[in-house]
């Protein structure tokens, strides 16, 4: 009889993150459940003292996760980076974050380093022509909030 062993790893280890020079302060863990495939969420972030580091991982189903560098003066400003399926995404401060569900009943956990502040929240429209992002599929569902985000305007998106 052939058997397989399940593997177990830490979702977050403060010591490993500190050794890598990454954020170790986690103040909140959020959960997101998307019932359908093709749901697009975000390109969200917060400004100033509310700016947060996020650790995002699908714990059920599958998602395509993407971040967009909005740090002024950064060598990678305007570039996006992505990960698929059960890989954890580290979202540094100054990056907008969003994802697309690839399966029904996709669940993601977010560990965040700062408390949510609605007055400091910003978002870049998912299809802003300045920051074209190649997704593995077209979105089938986009919330009104995400569909109505502004195209990038430094005066609002970075200074607000």
N, C-alpha and C positions, 0 to 999 in steps of 0.2 A: 504494500500500500504506500502510495506516495503522498506525503503531507507537505504543507508549506507553513512556515511560521510568519505571523504578522510582525511587522517591524514597528517600533515605537521610538519616537524622537520628541524632544522638547519643542513645543510651538514657539516658545520664547525663553531665552536664557540670558539673564541680566549680565552675567560674567562674560559670556561670549560676545554680546553686543558691546560691552565696555571695552573689551580687548581689541575689537575692530574699530573703535572710535565712533560707534553709533549711539543714538539716543537710548537711554535706559529708563527714563521716566515715563511710566504709563499711568494715566489718570482715569481712563475709561476704556471699556471694551464694548463695541457696538456689534449688532447682529443685523444682517440684511438677508431677507428671503425673497427670491424672485420666482414666481410660480411658472412663468413661461420662458421659453427659449427666445432669444432676440431682444431682450429688454436692455436698453441702453441707460446707464446711469452716469451722470456727472460730467466732469471736468471741474470739480469743486476744490476750493481751498479757502484759507482764512488769512487775513492780513495782520501785520504787526505782532503784538504780544499774543494774539490768538493763533498765530501760525503754528501748525502742528506737524509732527512727524506721524505717519501712519504705517502700520504693518497690516497688510491685507492678505487674506488667504481664503480660497474656497475650501470649505470643509465638507461640502456635499455638492454634487453636480459638477459643472465646469464653467469657468468664465475666462474671458480674455480681458486682462487688466492692463491699463495704460496710464502713464504719467507724462506730464508736459512741463518742461522746465520754464518757469516764468521769473527766474531770478535775474534782476537787472545786472548787466555786466558779466554774466556767466558765459563761459566759452561754449556752452551747449544750450544757450537761450533759444527757445522756440523748437527745440528738438523733443521728440517723444521716445519713450522706451516702453516695451511691453513684455508681458509674461502670460503664459497660458496654463490653464488647468492646475491644480494643486501646488504650484510654486508660490512661495510667499513674495509679495511685492513690498519693498521698502520705499516709502514715499517721503523724501526729505522735505523740510520746510521750503516753501517757495515753489513747490511743484503742484500743479493741478492734477486731480486724480479722477478717473472714471473707469467703467467696465461695461462689457457686453456679455450677457449670459449666453452660453453655448448649449445648455441643456435646460429642460424643465426642472423646477424645484431646486434651483441653485442657491446655496446658502454660503454667505461670506461672513467672516469675523474680521473686525477692524480693531486693532489696538491703537489708541491715540494718546499723544503726549500733552495735549492741551484741551481744556473744556470748550465746548461749542459756544460760539458767540455770533448770534445772527447778524448783528450790526457789522461784523468784520468778515462775514461770508462773501465770497465772490465765486463766479463761475464763468467759464468761457464756453460759448455756444459749441455744441458737439461737432458742427460742420463748418466752423469758421474757416474761410479760405486761406487765411494767413498760416494756419497750423493744420494742414491736411494730414490726417492720420489714416493709414491703411489698416482697415479692420478685416478680420477673417470672414465676416458676413455683414450684410446690411442690417441695421437695426429694424426691428418690427414694431417695437413699442418704445416711445419716448415720452416722458412725463411733460406736462405743460411747463413746469418750472425749467426743465432742461432744454426744451425746445425754444423757450423764449429768452434764454441767456443772450447777452450782448456779444457781438464780435469784439475782438480784442481792441481795447483803447487804454494805452498806458496810464492816462490821467485817472481813469476809473478803476482799472484792474490792479494797478500797482500802488496807487497813492491814496485811494479812498479812505 
